[in-house]
Amino acid sequence: MLSTALLILPDFALILLGLVLAHRLGFDRNFWSGAEKLVYYVLFPPLLFNAIVHAQFSIAAEAKLLVIALGAFGITAAIGFLAYPLLRPPGDVFASCVQTAFRYNSYIGLAFSQSLFGTRGVALMALIVAFVVPIANLLAVFALARQQRIGVWRQLVRNPLIIATVTALVCNQLGVEVPAPLAVFLGRLGTASLALGLILIGAGLTLTAVHEHRGLMTYFVIVKLLVFPALAFAGTKVLGLEGVPAQVVMLFAALPTASSAYVLAARMGGRAAPVAVIVTVQTCLSVLTLPLWVVLAGTT
């Protein structure tokens, strides 16, 4: 459990670095706005593409894994959207923050899968990511586009994360070989997104946002870190999923929200500051919750 917690420690340091750069060293808003565009449109899509296109998996053989992951995700997303009628937050805040109930940090998931379960873990996590990323981004973009009165389908079709994920899944299943130089190029772009995405979270933090909409932020933290993995755990018991697949699906469900949630809210004109707070709180708390859920899946 301690070794799992230590794996996420560098991510905290990057968030802190972003906070220092933005609030102590005087980097202006134009700098961060350009960095957000770079991560969202250029760096993060190649990370998803490379992880999925090179993964070795069989959809038919992992049916239970996918049913549990998609089922838990769907129920969690529904619970997340219930926050609006239950808590009645401002529309723009809700539209920006609701994605933190169900989106997840896929690059932390892929890194942990490699460290804990090796190549099989990476393949299983990539399979889950391939199916859930388009749905998660569709829901997140839908909420923001509807609030901002932007064309929803236009935003979805142009969403770089959805394009990268769907393209990679199609190439994977058709056996399309990505040329080695292109794969290396995309891999290096994806690697760059890991650090910069977390730095952007820290840069987006504001002291005022920490004290705003506490009830809503608490709701989304609980849903993501406790309700989502609890539903996945129940699914493994009902369907009898065991071993590495059970632990991987628990790892997926227990992941904190992706840093790209903040970038998406910022790029689509939403309220990015409370999103950054939720992402940071979830990431910090996941040092305790994530190892517990993974260990629980491996011991029961």
C-alpha positions as CSV (number, residue, x, y, z in Angstrom):
1,M,0.0,0.0,0.0
2,L,2.9,2.4,0.8
3,S,4.6,1.7,-2.5
4,T,1.3,2.5,-4.3
5,A,1.0,5.8,-2.4
6,L,4.6,6.7,-3.3
7,L,3.9,6.3,-7.0
8,I,1.5,9.3,-6.9
9,L,3.8,11.5,-4.8
10,P,5.5,13.1,-7.9
11,D,2.0,14.2,-9.1
12,F,1.5,16.2,-6.0
13,A,4.9,17.8,-6.5
14,L,3.9,18.9,-10.0
15,I,0.6,20.4,-8.8
16,L,2.5,22.3,-6.1
17,L,4.9,23.5,-8.8
18,G,2.1,24.9,-10.9
19,L,0.7,26.7,-7.8
20,V,4.1,28.3,-7.2
21,L,4.7,29.2,-10.8
22,A,1.3,30.9,-11.1
23,H,1.0,32.6,-7.7
24,R,4.6,33.3,-6.7
25,L,6.7,33.6,-9.9
26,G,4.4,35.8,-11.9
27,F,3.5,33.8,-15.0
28,D,0.6,35.6,-16.5
29,R,-2.8,34.3,-17.7
30,N,-1.8,34.3,-21.3
31,F,1.0,31.9,-20.6
32,W,-1.4,29.4,-18.9
33,S,-4.1,29.8,-21.6
34,G,-1.6,28.8,-24.2
35,A,-0.4,25.9,-22.1
36,E,-4.0,24.7,-21.7
37,K,-4.6,24.7,-25.5
38,L,-1.3,22.8,-26.0
39,V,-2.2,20.0,-23.6
40,Y,-5.8,19.6,-24.7
41,Y,-5.3,19.7,-28.4
42,V,-1.7,18.5,-29.0
43,L,-0.2,16.5,-26.1
44,F,-2.9,14.5,-24.3
45,P,-4.6,13.0,-27.4
46,P,-1.4,11.2,-28.5
47,L,-1.1,9.7,-25.0
48,L,-4.5,8.1,-25.3
49,F,-3.9,7.0,-28.9
50,N,-0.6,5.3,-28.2
51,A,-1.9,3.5,-25.1
52,I,-4.9,2.1,-26.8
53,V,-3.5,1.3,-30.3
54,H,-0.6,-0.8,-28.9
55,A,-2.6,-2.6,-26.2
56,Q,-3.0,-6.4,-26.5
57,F,-6.5,-7.4,-25.5
58,S,-9.6,-9.3,-26.5
59,I,-12.9,-7.6,-26.1
60,A,-14.8,-10.9,-26.0
61,A,-12.5,-12.4,-23.3
62,E,-12.8,-9.4,-21.1
63,A,-16.6,-9.1,-21.2
64,K,-17.0,-9.2,-17.4
65,L,-14.4,-6.5,-16.9
66,L,-16.1,-4.2,-19.4
67,V,-19.6,-4.8,-18.0
68,I,-18.4,-3.9,-14.5
69,A,-16.4,-0.9,-15.6
70,L,-19.2,0.5,-17.9
71,G,-22.0,-0.3,-15.4
72,A,-20.3,1.3,-12.5
73,F,-19.4,4.3,-14.6
74,G,-22.9,4.8,-15.9
75,I,-24.5,4.6,-12.4
76,T,-21.9,7.0,-11.1
77,A,-22.5,9.5,-13.9
78,A,-26.2,9.4,-13.1
79,I,-25.6,10.1,-9.5
80,G,-23.3,12.9,-10.4
81,F,-26.0,14.6,-12.5
82,L,-28.4,14.2,-9.6
83,A,-26.4,16.9,-7.8
84,Y,-28.2,19.6,-9.8
85,P,-31.8,18.8,-8.6
86,L,-30.5,17.9,-5.1
87,L,-28.2,20.8,-4.4
88,R,-29.4,23.4,-6.9
89,P,-25.9,24.9,-7.6
90,P,-25.4,27.7,-10.2
91,G,-25.7,26.3,-13.7
92,D,-22.2,27.2,-14.9
93,V,-20.6,25.7,-11.8
94,F,-22.5,22.5,-12.0
95,A,-21.8,22.1,-15.8
96,S,-18.1,22.5,-15.1
97,C,-17.9,20.4,-12.0
98,V,-20.2,17.4,-12.8
99,Q,-17.5,15.8,-14.9
100,T,-15.4,15.3,-11.7
101,A,-17.9,12.7,-10.5
102,F,-17.1,10.3,-13.3
103,R,-14.0,11.3,-15.2
104,Y,-10.7,9.7,-14.2
105,N,-7.0,10.3,-14.6
106,S,-6.1,7.7,-17.3
107,Y,-2.4,8.4,-17.3
108,I,-2.2,7.7,-13.6
109,G,-4.3,4.6,-14.2
110,L,-1.9,3.4,-17.0
111,A,1.2,4.1,-14.9
112,F,-0.2,2.3,-11.9
113,S,-1.3,-0.7,-14.0
114,Q,2.2,-1.0,-15.3
115,S,3.8,-0.8,-11.9
116,L,1.4,-3.1,-10.1
117,F,0.4,-5.6,-12.8
118,G,2.8,-5.4,-15.7
119,T,1.9,-5.5,-19.3
120,R,-1.4,-7.4,-18.7
121,G,-2.5,-4.7,-16.3
122,V,-1.7,-2.0,-18.9
123,A,-3.7,-3.9,-21.6
124,L,-6.7,-4.3,-19.4
125,M,-6.6,-0.6,-18.3
126,A,-6.2,0.5,-21.9
127,L,-9.3,-1.6,-22.9
128,I,-11.4,0.1,-20.2
129,V,-10.1,3.5,-21.3
130,A,-10.9,2.8,-24.9
131,F,-14.5,2.2,-24.1
132,V,-15.1,4.7,-21.4
133,V,-13.2,7.8,-22.6
134,P,-15.6,8.6,-25.5
135,I,-18.6,8.3,-23.2
136,A,-17.0,10.3,-20.4
137,N,-15.9,13.1,-22.8
138,L,-19.3,13.0,-24.4
139,L,-21.1,13.6,-21.1
140,A,-18.6,16.3,-20.0
141,V,-18.7,18.2,-23.3
142,F,-22.5,17.8,-23.4
143,A,-22.9,19.4,-19.9
144,L,-20.6,22.3,-20.8
145,A,-21.8,22.9,-24.3
146,R,-25.4,22.9,-23.2
147,Q,-24.7,25.4,-20.4
148,Q,-22.7,27.7,-22.7
149,R,-25.3,27.2,-25.5
150,I,-22.7,25.9,-27.9
151,G,-23.5,23.3,-30.6
152,V,-23.2,20.0,-28.6
153,W,-22.7,17.7,-31.6
154,R,-20.2,20.0,-33.2
155,Q,-18.2,20.1,-30.0
156,L,-18.3,16.3,-29.7
157,V,-17.2,15.7,-33.3
158,R,-14.3,18.1,-32.9
159,N,-13.3,16.9,-29.4
160,P,-9.6,15.8,-29.8
161,L,-9.8,13.2,-26.9
162,I,-12.8,11.5,-28.5
163,I,-11.2,11.5,-31.9
164,A,-7.9,10.0,-30.6
165,T,-9.7,7.3,-28.6
166,V,-12.1,6.1,-31.3
167,T,-9.4,6.2,-34.0
168,A,-7.0,4.2,-31.8
169,L,-9.7,1.6,-31.0
170,V,-10.5,1.1,-34.6
171,C,-6.9,0.8,-35.6
172,N,-6.3,-1.7,-32.8
173,Q,-9.2,-3.9,-33.8
174,L,-8.3,-3.8,-37.5
175,G,-4.7,-4.6,-36.8
176,V,-3.4,-1.4,-38.3
177,E,0.4,-1.0,-37.7
178,V,1.5,2.5,-36.7
179,P,5.0,3.2,-38.2
180,A,7.7,3.2,-35.5
181,P,8.8,6.8,-36.0
182,L,5.2,8.0,-35.7
183,A,4.7,5.9,-32.6
184,V,7.8,7.3,-31.0
185,F,6.7,10.9,-32.0
186,L,3.3,10.4,-30.5
187,G,4.7,8.8,-27.4
188,R,6.9,11.7,-26.7
189,L,4.1,14.1,-27.1
190,G,2.0,12.0,-24.7
191,T,4.7,11.9,-22.1
192,A,4.9,15.7,-22.2
193,S,1.2,15.9,-21.3
194,L,1.7,14.1,-18.0
195,A,3.7,16.8,-16.2
196,L,2.2,19.8,-17.9
197,G,-1.4,18.7,-17.2
198,L,-0.7,18.4,-13.5
199,I,1.1,21.8,-13.4
200,L,-1.9,23.4,-15.0
201,I,-4.1,22.1,-12.1
202,G,-1.9,23.8,-9.6
203,A,-1.8,27.0,-11.7
204,G,-5.6,27.1,-11.8
205,L,-6.0,26.9,-8.0
206,T,-7.3,30.0,-6.3
207,L,-7.8,30.6,-2.5
208,T,-11.3,31.9,-3.1
209,A,-12.4,28.9,-5.0
210,V,-11.5,26.6,-2.1
211,H,-14.3,28.2,0.0
212,E,-17.0,28.3,-2.7
213,H,-19.7,25.7,-3.3
214,R,-18.4,23.4,-0.6
215,G,-21.4,21.2,-0.6
216,L,-21.2,20.6,-4.3
217,M,-17.5,19.9,-4.2
218,T,-17.8,17.5,-1.3
219,Y,-20.6,15.7,-3.1
220,F,-18.4,15.1,-6.2
221,V,-15.4,14.0,-4.1
222,I,-17.5,11.4,-2.3
223,V,-19.1,10.2,-5.4
224,K,-15.8,9.7,-7.3
225,L,-13.6,8.3,-4.5
226,L,-16.2,6.2,-2.6
227,V,-19.4,5.6,-4.6
228,F,-17.7,4.8,-7.9
229,P,-15.3,2.2,-6.5
230,A,-18.0,0.7,-4.2
231,L,-20.2,0.1,-7.2
232,A,-17.3,-1.5,-9.1
233,F,-16.4,-3.7,-6.1
234,A,-20.0,-4.9,-5.9
235,G,-19.9,-5.7,-9.6
236,T,-16.8,-7.9,-9.1
237,K,-18.6,-9.8,-6.4
238,V,-21.8,-10.3,-8.4
239,L,-20.1,-11.4,-11.6
240,G,-17.3,-13.3,-9.9
241,L,-14.4,-11.3,-11.4
242,E,-11.2,-12.1,-9.6
243,G,-7.4,-11.7,-9.7
244,V,-5.7,-9.0,-11.8
245,P,-8.8,-8.1,-13.8
246,A,-10.7,-7.4,-10.6
247,Q,-7.9,-5.3,-9.3
248,V,-7.5,-3.3,-12.5
249,V,-11.2,-2.5,-12.6
250,M,-11.0,-1.4,-9.0
251,L,-8.0,0.7,-9.8
252,F,-9.9,2.3,-12.7
253,A,-12.9,3.1,-10.5
254,A,-10.8,4.6,-7.6
255,L,-8.8,7.0,-9.8
256,P,-9.1,10.7,-9.1
257,T,-10.5,12.9,-11.8
258,A,-8.4,13.7,-14.8
259,S,-6.5,17.0,-14.9
260,S,-8.0,17.4,-18.4
261,A,-11.3,18.1,-16.6
262,Y,-9.9,21.5,-15.6
263,V,-8.5,22.1,-19.1
264,L,-11.9,21.2,-20.7
265,A,-13.8,23.6,-18.4
266,A,-11.3,26.4,-19.1
267,R,-11.3,25.9,-22.8
268,M,-15.1,25.8,-23.1
269,G,-15.7,28.9,-21.0
270,G,-16.8,27.2,-17.8
271,R,-15.8,27.7,-14.2
272,A,-12.4,26.1,-14.1
273,A,-11.3,27.2,-10.5
274,P,-13.7,24.9,-8.6
275,V,-12.9,22.0,-10.9
276,A,-9.2,22.5,-10.1
277,V,-10.0,22.4,-6.4
278,I,-12.0,19.2,-6.7
279,V,-9.3,17.5,-8.9
280,T,-6.6,18.5,-6.4
281,V,-8.6,17.3,-3.3
282,Q,-9.4,14.0,-5.0
283,T,-5.8,13.5,-6.0
284,C,-4.6,14.1,-2.5
285,L,-7.2,11.9,-0.9
286,S,-6.6,9.1,-3.4
287,V,-3.2,8.5,-1.8
288,L,-5.3,6.8,0.9
289,T,-8.4,5.6,-0.9
290,L,-6.8,4.2,-4.0
291,P,-4.4,1.7,-2.4
292,L,-7.2,0.6,0.0
293,W,-9.6,-0.3,-2.8
294,V,-7.0,-2.1,-4.9
295,V,-5.8,-4.1,-1.9
296,L,-9.5,-4.9,-1.0
297,A,-10.1,-6.3,-4.5
298,G,-7.0,-8.5,-4.2
299,T,-7.8,-10.0,-0.8
300,T,-11.5,-10.8,-1.0
